[in-house]
Amino acid sequence: MAGVQNASLAAGWQSFYADRLQRQKAATSDALRAHFQAELDLAKKTMSLMGINPGDNGAPPSKVTSPNSGSDSAKPGTGNKAGNAGTVTLGPGLHENLKPYSQAILKAAAETGVPADLLAAVIWDESKGKASAGTINGQNGQTDSGLMQINPATFASLKATYPSLLQGNDLSDPQTNIMAGALYLKEQYKTFGSWDLALRAYNSGPGSVDRSNPSASTTGLGTKNYVEKVNYFWNIISKGGELPLAGYPEGNGSF
């Protein structure tokens, strides 16, 4: 079991490094590039202690195959601010609206491999931490509900795929809502290979994803700057900054 856990942890750090390297290259400001470089430096130190060579001078990390690949608990790459082996953490100074759900977020992150800070960022954008939030879905007319605004049709599919995690529960339960959102993000990450594209699929639906541009929607569905918004909140949460109650400063962009 220890060998499996170590290999899984190594794969998670490798994926984290690759993800942050990609984000640094795509960053449009010196501040963001410096932020991602700090995370890369920390990852290198941690991986070095584990005997992993992530690659030098911007080279991608060597490939590690996760022994859990393909199972319900497969981790698509954490990106969590990892502390001790096997732990996931949230950024410091979590907003008061999100604190009641911190343990549920951490549990979902540990189960799925979706970064805890990313889950918190999605919750902030979708509901600002209001468990009773509800929005009519323009695609099927059903109500997206809860902290992560899960559609009933999506939830039914997830329950069939992950019965041990979701069966017998409903979306009004915050822990179930967060787990369902994390599982859906995990699936989209496995399909599209990046968190930005996974976020586009989460917002607009998998059939709307343009693999070359996470800001695009091939169907015109969704919020144009959704990925940008969630990344903005993700960055704030990971640094312990203050989340804006008014939402993203530039508002919602339409297609």
C-alpha positions as CSV (number, residue, x, y, z in Angstrom):
1,M,0.0,0.0,0.0
2,A,2.8,2.4,0.9
3,G,4.4,1.9,-2.6
4,V,1.0,2.6,-4.3
5,Q,0.6,5.8,-2.2
6,N,4.1,7.0,-2.9
7,A,3.7,6.4,-6.6
8,S,0.4,8.2,-6.6
9,L,1.8,11.1,-4.7
10,A,4.7,11.3,-7.1
11,A,2.4,11.4,-10.1
12,G,0.4,14.1,-8.4
13,W,3.5,16.3,-7.9
14,Q,4.6,15.6,-11.5
15,S,1.2,16.7,-12.8
16,F,1.2,19.8,-10.5
17,Y,4.6,20.8,-11.8
18,A,3.5,20.4,-15.5
19,D,0.3,22.3,-14.8
20,R,2.1,25.2,-13.2
21,L,4.8,25.3,-15.9
22,Q,2.0,25.6,-18.5
23,R,0.3,28.3,-16.5
24,Q,3.6,30.3,-16.2
25,K,4.2,30.2,-19.9
26,A,0.6,31.4,-20.6
27,A,0.8,34.1,-17.9
28,T,0.3,37.7,-19.3
29,S,1.8,39.6,-16.4
30,D,5.1,39.6,-14.5
31,A,3.2,39.2,-11.2
32,L,1.5,36.0,-12.3
33,R,4.8,34.6,-13.8
34,A,6.5,35.3,-10.5
35,H,3.7,33.6,-8.6
36,F,3.9,30.5,-10.7
37,Q,7.7,30.5,-10.5
38,A,7.5,30.5,-6.7
39,E,5.2,27.4,-6.9
40,L,7.5,25.7,-9.4
41,D,10.5,26.3,-7.1
42,L,8.6,24.8,-4.1
43,A,7.5,21.8,-6.2
44,K,11.1,21.2,-7.3
45,K,12.4,21.2,-3.8
46,T,9.7,18.8,-2.7
47,M,10.1,16.5,-5.6
48,S,13.9,16.5,-5.1
49,L,13.4,15.2,-1.6
50,M,11.2,12.4,-3.1
51,G,14.0,11.5,-5.6
52,I,12.0,12.9,-8.6
53,N,13.7,15.0,-11.3
54,P,11.1,17.4,-12.7
55,G,13.4,18.6,-15.5
56,D,15.6,21.6,-15.7
57,N,15.4,24.9,-17.6
58,G,11.7,24.6,-18.2
59,A,11.8,21.0,-19.4
60,P,8.7,19.0,-18.6
61,P,8.9,16.5,-15.8
62,S,9.6,12.8,-16.4
63,K,6.5,10.7,-16.7
64,V,5.1,8.7,-13.8
65,T,2.2,6.3,-14.3
66,S,-0.3,6.4,-11.5
67,P,-1.3,2.9,-10.3
68,N,-4.8,4.2,-9.7
69,S,-5.4,5.3,-13.3
70,G,-8.9,4.5,-14.4
71,S,-10.4,3.9,-11.0
72,D,-12.9,6.1,-9.1
73,S,-10.1,7.4,-6.9
74,A,-7.7,8.1,-9.8
75,K,-6.0,11.5,-9.3
76,P,-5.7,13.6,-12.5
77,G,-2.9,15.7,-11.0
78,T,-3.5,17.6,-7.8
79,G,-2.1,21.1,-7.9
80,N,-2.8,21.3,-4.2
81,K,-0.4,23.1,-1.9
82,A,0.8,19.7,-0.6
83,G,2.2,19.5,2.8
84,N,2.9,16.1,4.4
85,A,2.5,13.0,2.2
86,G,-1.1,12.2,1.4
87,T,-2.5,15.6,2.5
88,V,-4.3,18.3,0.7
89,T,-4.6,21.8,2.0
90,L,-6.5,25.0,1.3
91,G,-4.9,28.4,1.0
92,P,-4.6,30.5,4.1
93,G,-7.3,33.0,5.2
94,L,-10.3,31.2,3.6
95,H,-13.3,33.5,3.3
96,E,-15.9,33.2,6.0
97,N,-18.5,32.1,3.5
98,L,-16.4,29.1,2.6
99,K,-15.1,28.1,6.0
100,P,-18.1,25.9,6.9
101,Y,-17.3,23.8,3.9
102,S,-13.6,23.5,4.2
103,Q,-13.6,19.9,5.4
104,A,-16.0,18.9,2.6
105,I,-13.7,20.6,0.1
106,L,-10.6,18.8,1.4
107,K,-12.4,15.5,1.4
108,A,-13.5,15.9,-2.3
109,A,-10.0,17.1,-3.2
110,A,-8.4,14.0,-1.6
111,E,-10.9,11.7,-3.3
112,T,-10.7,13.1,-6.8
113,G,-7.3,14.9,-7.0
114,V,-9.0,18.2,-8.0
115,P,-7.0,21.0,-6.3
116,A,-8.8,22.1,-3.1
117,D,-8.2,25.8,-3.9
118,L,-9.7,25.2,-7.4
119,L,-12.8,23.7,-5.8
120,A,-13.1,26.7,-3.5
121,A,-12.7,29.0,-6.5
122,V,-15.5,27.3,-8.4
123,I,-17.8,27.4,-5.4
124,W,-17.0,31.1,-5.0
125,D,-17.9,31.9,-8.6
126,E,-20.9,29.7,-8.7
127,S,-22.6,30.5,-5.4
128,K,-20.4,32.7,-3.1
129,G,-20.7,29.9,-0.6
130,K,-24.6,29.9,-0.5
131,A,-25.7,26.3,-0.2
132,S,-29.3,27.2,-1.2
133,A,-28.3,28.9,-4.5
134,G,-30.3,27.9,-7.6
135,T,-30.2,28.9,-11.3
136,I,-32.4,27.8,-14.2
137,N,-30.2,25.9,-16.7
138,G,-30.9,27.3,-20.2
139,Q,-30.0,24.0,-21.9
140,N,-32.5,21.7,-20.2
141,G,-34.7,24.0,-18.1
142,Q,-33.8,22.2,-14.9
143,T,-32.4,24.0,-11.8
144,D,-28.6,24.0,-11.2
145,S,-28.4,23.9,-7.5
146,G,-26.2,24.2,-4.5
147,L,-22.6,25.4,-3.8
148,M,-21.3,24.2,-7.2
149,Q,-24.5,24.6,-9.2
150,I,-24.9,21.0,-10.2
151,N,-27.6,20.1,-12.7
152,P,-29.9,17.2,-11.8
153,A,-29.2,15.4,-15.1
154,T,-25.5,15.7,-14.4
155,F,-26.0,14.5,-10.9
156,A,-28.0,11.4,-12.0
157,S,-25.2,10.4,-14.3
158,L,-22.5,10.9,-11.6
159,K,-24.5,8.8,-9.1
160,A,-24.7,6.0,-11.6
161,T,-20.9,6.2,-12.1
162,Y,-19.9,6.7,-8.5
163,P,-22.6,5.0,-6.4
164,S,-20.4,4.5,-3.3
165,L,-19.8,8.3,-3.1
166,L,-23.1,9.7,-4.2
167,Q,-25.9,7.2,-4.0
168,G,-28.6,7.9,-1.5
169,N,-27.7,11.6,-1.2
170,D,-29.1,14.7,-2.8
171,L,-27.7,18.0,-4.0
172,S,-29.1,20.0,-1.1
173,D,-26.4,18.4,1.1
174,P,-23.3,20.6,0.8
175,Q,-20.8,17.7,1.1
176,T,-22.6,15.8,-1.7
177,N,-22.8,18.9,-3.9
178,I,-19.1,19.5,-3.5
179,M,-18.2,15.9,-4.1
180,A,-20.4,15.8,-7.3
181,G,-18.7,19.0,-8.6
182,A,-15.3,17.6,-7.9
183,L,-16.1,14.3,-9.6
184,Y,-17.4,16.2,-12.7
185,L,-14.3,18.3,-12.8
186,K,-12.1,15.2,-12.5
187,E,-13.9,13.6,-15.4
188,Q,-13.4,16.7,-17.6
189,Y,-9.8,17.0,-16.7
190,K,-9.3,13.3,-17.7
191,T,-11.0,14.0,-21.0
192,F,-9.4,17.3,-22.0
193,G,-6.0,17.2,-20.1
194,S,-6.0,20.7,-18.6
195,W,-7.8,22.5,-15.8
196,D,-8.7,25.4,-18.1
197,L,-10.4,23.1,-20.6
198,A,-12.0,21.2,-17.7
199,L,-13.4,24.5,-16.4
200,R,-14.8,25.4,-19.9
201,A,-16.5,22.0,-20.0
202,Y,-17.9,22.6,-16.5
203,N,-19.4,25.9,-17.5
204,S,-20.5,25.3,-21.1
205,G,-20.7,21.5,-21.3
206,P,-18.2,19.1,-22.8
207,G,-19.7,19.5,-26.3
208,S,-18.8,23.2,-26.3
209,V,-15.1,22.8,-25.7
210,D,-12.6,24.1,-28.2
211,R,-9.4,22.3,-27.3
212,S,-7.3,25.1,-28.7
213,N,-9.0,27.9,-26.7
214,P,-10.5,27.5,-23.2
215,S,-12.1,30.9,-23.6
216,A,-14.2,29.8,-26.5
217,S,-17.5,27.9,-26.7
218,T,-18.3,26.1,-29.9
219,T,-22.0,26.2,-29.1
220,G,-22.1,29.8,-27.7
221,L,-23.2,28.4,-24.4
222,G,-21.8,29.5,-21.1
223,T,-19.9,32.6,-19.8
224,K,-17.1,33.8,-22.0
225,N,-14.7,34.7,-19.2
226,Y,-15.6,31.8,-16.9
227,V,-12.2,30.3,-17.0
228,E,-10.5,33.6,-16.4
229,K,-12.8,34.3,-13.4
230,V,-12.2,31.0,-11.7
231,N,-8.4,31.3,-12.2
232,Y,-8.6,34.8,-10.7
233,F,-10.3,33.5,-7.6
234,W,-8.1,30.4,-7.5
235,N,-5.0,32.7,-7.4
236,I,-6.5,34.8,-4.6
237,I,-7.4,31.8,-2.5
238,S,-4.0,30.1,-2.9
239,K,-2.3,33.3,-1.7
240,G,-4.6,33.9,1.2
241,G,-6.0,37.1,-0.4
242,E,-9.5,38.6,0.1
243,L,-12.2,37.4,-2.2
244,P,-14.4,40.1,-3.6
245,L,-18.1,39.6,-2.6
246,A,-19.1,41.6,-5.6
247,G,-17.6,38.9,-7.8
248,Y,-15.1,39.2,-10.7
249,P,-14.2,42.9,-11.1
250,E,-14.8,42.8,-14.9
251,G,-18.2,41.0,-14.5
252,N,-19.5,38.2,-16.7
253,G,-18.6,38.1,-20.4
254,S,-21.2,36.9,-23.0
255,F,-20.6,35.0,-26.2
